[in-house]
Amino acid sequence: MWRRLNSLRGRLTLLLAVAAFAGAAIYAGVTQWPLPQLLVWMRKDLALSIRAPMQLGIYGGLLASAIVLLPLAFWLAGRVMAPVSRLLRALEGAVASYRDGDFSFSIAIDRRDELGELIRMHNALGQTLREQRQHLVQRELLLDTVVQNTPVALVLTDSSGRVAYANIASRHLFNDGRSLHGLDFAALLVDAPEALRKAVETGEDALLSVEMEGSEEIFHLSQRAFRLQGRPHRLHLFRRMTRELSRQEVATWKRVIRVISHELNNSLAPITSLSHSGAELARRGQLDRLPGVFATIGERALHLHRFIAGYASFAKLPTPQPVSVVWQPFLDGLALHCQYRLATAVPEQSGHFDAVQIEQVLINLIKNAHESGGPEDEVTLSLLEVGNELRIEVADRGPGMSETVLAQALLPFYSTKRSGTGLGLALAREIAEAHGGRVLLANREGGGLRVSLRLPQLVSK
């Protein structure tokens, strides 16, 4: 009960009841007692000429009551609205502080009604905003520390091309360690190496070689456009790739040396052993066994020759010469080298590629499909035209590839076969990219592998 009376509604109800009681009391005092008796006494005893109170009537009483009650009502309304007015002024100041980014404002008014509950909720909101601001500042500080100390040069420009943000690496790259903030990025690029400037002007990602301080540096440039606080910005990332590429080059050469050493040992060791055996047979006069020995030596030498020739062809891949290729003669020639089942109709429009190189790629892919262990009649070749792209797909129903093998299968010299050179898929990738295309590997539903060779085609006029 006390809690209800102490609420804002209870207080307003009590004040309205007081006002009503005061109005009734004033009306009774004016029309009944004590004002009429006071006027009679003043007229009789003091001989004052005062009109009789009974002549006021109901309207006169109401008018007299209103004259007395209005100031009282105004005073009571002020008492009721005083805490609300103070709270509204405090909330107005809090909103202004929040708008300016200051969340330290709190209201120090202790009440136990609805206004007090609103004040407590406001103060809790301010505390939450302060904690979030503190966490945000800490995260921004951490992010800025990481970005400033990363070796990747980062430059953020606004819509006018001026630098809005730059880290330490970009300062050393473009301005001898001095600040770049507010400078025109295009003007900074005037003194930069020409290759770097042209790469930025294209607006696209690029891998470029730059002559700097008497040595060659390789950069990877990434450029992205986005909106920050509703305004267009552009982010430029310059990553030095020289050391990383050098490490990869060394690792690749080590892998090449291991593969070549393994193949040489596998061929030279039998050749050495057979040569010793042939010499021993010749010394003993057992000449009838020498042809077999020489045949085996010749076979191992031929294998070694083919192995070295494969590496040489990969290293000396000529630039493709795309021409118009009629499909049926091309497929007939391919069928002379390998067996496959054509899973799609022959396209009516001629293809546009280097027929010799693509034929070599398809021979290798179809050979790999046959060696996968699946049924021979499930090795298929598909020819699909999708927009301005030609898709040549070789599929099988073998065991497919694991995720690890799929991720590395296109790398040079990577092979899961004991006698494999790791050049088949790498050569396919090299030829496809030389044509401006790509090679994709994917496991098929129901088992098997699909190798997709995607080549751009001439736009029909």
N, C-alpha and C positions, 0 to 999 in steps of 0.2 A: 504493500500500500504506500509506504513511504517512498519507494522507488518510483512509483507512478506519479506521486505528487511532486517529486524532485525532477521529473522530466520536463522538457520544454513545453509539451502540451499541458501538463499539470499546472505549470506556472502560469501559462496563458489563461487557462480555465479559471484559476484562482483570481488572477488580476481582473478578468472580465466580471467575475462574481462580485468582487470588491467594487468595481465601477458601477455595476447594476445596483448594488445595495446603496452605494453613495448617491446615485441618481434618485432612487426612491426616497432616501432619507432627506435629500435636499428638497424634493417636491413636497414631501410631508411637512418639512420645516417651513416652507414658504407658504403653503396653503392651510395648514392645520395648526401646527405648533412647532416652535415658539414665536415665529415671526408675527403672526396676527396678534397675539397677546402683547407682544412688545410694542406694536404700533398703537394698540388701544391704550396701553399705559402711557406712552409718549403723548398721545393726543389729550388724554384726560388730566394726567398729573403735570405734564409740562406745558400744557396748553398749546401744543403745536398743531398746526393745520395739516393733518395727514389724512389721506383717504383711507377709508375702511378697507381692511385686507380682504373681506369677503367679496368685495367688488372686483378683485383681480380675475376671478374666473379660472377656468381650466387652462385657457390659452395664456393668460398672464402668468399662471404658475409654471407652465412649461417653459415660457420664455425666461422667467427668473431662474428656473432650474438649469436651463441651458447656459445661461450667463455664468453661473457658478461651476457647472460641470465641465465645460469645455477646457478651461485651464487645467482642471484635475485630470481629464482624459489625456490631454497633451503631455502632462508630466508622467502619467502612468505609461503612455506609449513610449516615451523616451527611456523610461526604466526598462521596459521590455525589449526594445530594439537596441539598447546600448551594447550588450554582448554580441549580438548579431552583427552590428556595424563594425565593432572592433575586429571580429573574426573575418569579415569581408575585406577590411583594409589589410589585415595580415595575409589573407590568401592572395590579394592583389599584389602585394609585395613579393610573395613566394613565387607566383607565376612569372613576374618580371625577372626574378633571379634565375629561375629555370630557363627562361628564354635567353638569358645572357650566358648560360652554361655554368651558373653557380648553384650547386646543389647543397650548400652548407646552411641554407635558411631553414629554420624550424620555428614553430609557434609555441611559446612558453605560457599557455593559458591552461589553468587547471580547473576543469569543469567535470561534472558527473552526469551530464545530460547528453542529448543527441549531439549537441555542438562539441562536447568534450570527446565523444567517440569519433567525430569527423576530424578533430584536431589530432587525435592519436593516429588515425589512419594516414593523415597527411604527413606527420612526422615519420611514420614507418616508411612511407613512399620515399621521402627525402633520404632516409638512411639507406634504402635499397639503391637509389640512384647514385648516392655517394660511393657505395661499395662497387657498383658496376663501373662507375667512372674510374675508380682507383684500379680495378682489374684491367680495364681497357687501357689505361695509361701504362700499366706494367707490361701488357702484351705489346703495345705499340713501341715501348722502349726496347723490349726484347727483339721484336721484328726489325726495328731500325738498327740495332747492334749487329744482328745477323746480316742484314742487307749491306750495311756499311763495310763489313769486314769480309764479305764474300769476294773471291777473286774474279767473279763475273762482273764486267763493267755494266752498270745499269744507268740509263738516262731516261727520264720521264719528261715529255714535252707537252705543253698545252696546245690549244687550238691555234695560237699565233706562232707556234714553233719555238717558243722560249722554254728554257729548262726549268721545270717545276721541282724536280728532285734528281739528285745524282749522288752516287756513292763514291767512296774513296778511290776505287779502281778506275772509275770513269774520269775522275779528276786527273789522275796521273796519265791516263790515256790521251786526254784531249787538252788539258790546260796546265800541265807541269805541276799538278798537285793543288792548284788553286781552285777556289769554289766556282761552280758552274751555275749557281742559282740565278735565274733571271737573264742569262745570256742567250743570244740567238744561236740555236743549235746548228743551223745552216752556215752561219758565219764561222763557227768552230770547225766545221768540216772542211772549210776552204784550205786550212793548213794541214788537214789530215791526209794520209796517203790516198791516191786517186782511186784505187780499188775499193777502199773502205767507203769513200764518199759515194761512188757510183752504186755500191751495194745498198746503201741507205736510201738513195734516191729511188731505187726500184720499188721500195716498200714491201719487199718479200724476203723470206728467209733465204740465207745463202751461206755457203762454205767457201771462203776465199783465202788467198795467200797474199800477205802484205809484207813489203820490205820495210823493216824497222831497225834502226840503229845498226845497220850493216849485216843484219841476219834476217832470215825469212821466218815470219810468224804466220800461223794458220789460225783464222778466226771463224767461229760459227756465229752468224748474226740471226737473231730472232726479233721480229717486229710484230707488235699487236696494237690494234686500235680498240679503245673502250671508252666508256663514259665514267667520269669520276665527279661525284657531287653534281650530276646533271650536265656536266660540260665535257666535250670531247678531249681526249688525251691520247698520246701514243707512247708506247713503251719500247725501248730499244735495249736489247741484251747482246753484249759482245763477249763471247767466251773464247778464251785462248785454248786451242786444241793441239798445239804443237807437241807438248809433252805426252798427252794422252795418245795421240796418233803415233808418236814414236814408240811408246810402250806397246801399242797394238801391233805396230810393224815388226818390232823385235819378236813379240810373241808369235806372230805369223811366220816369220822366218825360222824360228825355232821349230814350229810345227812342220814346216816344209822340210827342214833338215832331217827331222826325225822320220818323216814318211819316206824321203828319198834314201836315207841310210838303211831303213828297214827293207825297202825294195831291193836296194843294191846288195845287201847282205843275203837276202833270200835267193838272189840270182847268182851272185859271184861265188857264194860258198859251194853250191852244187857244181858250178863250172870248174872251180878249183879242184874239187874232189874227183870229178869225172876226168879232168885232164890228167891228174895223177894216176887214175885207174887206167886211162888209155895208154899212157906211157908205160905202165907196168905190163899191160897186155901186149904191147908191141915188143917189149923186151923179152917176154916169154914166147913170143911167136904166135899168140892166140889172136890172129888177125880177123877171124870170123866174128868176133864180138865188137870190133872197133866201130862198124857202121852204127850200131845202136848207141854207143857212147857218143859219137859225133852228132847223131840226130838229137839226143837229149841236150847236148851243149848248144846246138843250133836253136832248139826250142826255147831254152832259157834266155839265149841272147836275143831272140826275136821278141820275147815277152818284155825284156828290159828295154829294147828299142821302142816298142809301143808305149811303154810307160813314160819314157823320156819324151817321146813325141807328143803325148797327151799334155804334159806340162808345158812343152814349147808352144802348142797350139793355144793353150789358155793364156799364156803370157804374151803371145803375138796375135791376138784376135784382131782381124782387120775390121775397118769401119764398115758397117753394113751398107749395102747398096739396094735399097728398096725399089722394087719394080712391080708392075701389075702381074699377078700370078693367077692363072686359070686353075680352078680347083681340081678338076678331074684328072688331068695329066699329073699334077703334083701328087695327088693321092695314089695314083697308079705307080708312080716312081717310088713313093714311100713304102708301098706294099711289097716291093722287091727286096727290101732290107729287113722288114720286120712284119709280124702278124698282129692284126688288130681287128676289131669289129667297129664299124662306123655306126654310132648311136644316133646320129641326126642326119637330116637331109643335107645334100651338098648345096652350099649357098650358090645362088644365081649370080651374085655380084662377085667379081674377082677380088682376091686379097691383094694387099700392098705391103710387101716385106721382102727381105733378102731370102730367096728360096733356099739357097745352099745352107745358110746358117740355121734357118728354122727347121729344115729337114734334119740337120744334125742334132738339133735339140730334141725333136720328136723321136728320133731313133733312140737316143739315150733314155728318154722318159718311158717309151714303150718297153725298152729292154729292162729297165728297172721294175716296171709293172709286172713283167713276166717273172722276174726273179723274186717277187714279193711272196710267192708261195700260194697265191690264189689260183682259181681255175683259169685255164688258158683262154677259154671263150668269154671270160668276164673282163678281159683287157679291152677297154673301149676308147674310142676317139670321138670327141664331140666338137662340132664347129658351130659357134653361136655368134650372131651379130647383134650387139646391144648398143644402139645409138651409133656413135662414131668409133666404137671399140670392137675389136675382134677377140673373141675368147675361144682359145683352143684348149680343150680339157682332155687329159689322159687319166683314166680311172681304172682301178683294179679292186678285187675283193680279197686282198691279203689281210694281214693283221693290223695294218695302219701304222701310225707312229705315236709314240708317247709325247707328252707335252714338252719334255726336255729335248727330244730329238727334233720335234717340229721347230723349236726355237733356234736350233743350230744347223739344221739340214742344209740351208742355203749358203753356209759359210764355206770358203775355200778349204780344201784338205780335210774336211770333217766327213767321216764315214763310219758306219756301223758294221761294215763288212771287213773281214780280216784281210782280204786281198783288194779292197777298194782304195781308190786314190782320193776320193772326196772331191772330184772335179766335175762329175756329171751335172748335178743340180746347180753347182756354182757357175758352170759354163752356161747353163740355161738362163740363170739370173743375169749373167754378164751380157749375153746376147739380147735378152729382152730389154734390159735397161739401155743398151746401145740403140735399140729401136724406139726408145721413149716409152717403153711399157714396163711390165713387172711380172713376177712369178709369185703365185700364192699356193700354199699347201694347206690341205684340210682333210681331216678324217671324215669318212662317209658314214651315214647312218646304216646300220646293218653290217658294218665292217668294211675295211678297205681304205684306200687313199685316193684323193683327187688332186692332181697337179694342174693348175689353171695358168695358162700363158695368155696374158692380156696385152694386145698390141693396138696402138692407135691407128686409125685408117683415114684415108683422104676423105674430105667432106664432098659429097656428091653435089654437083651444081645443076 
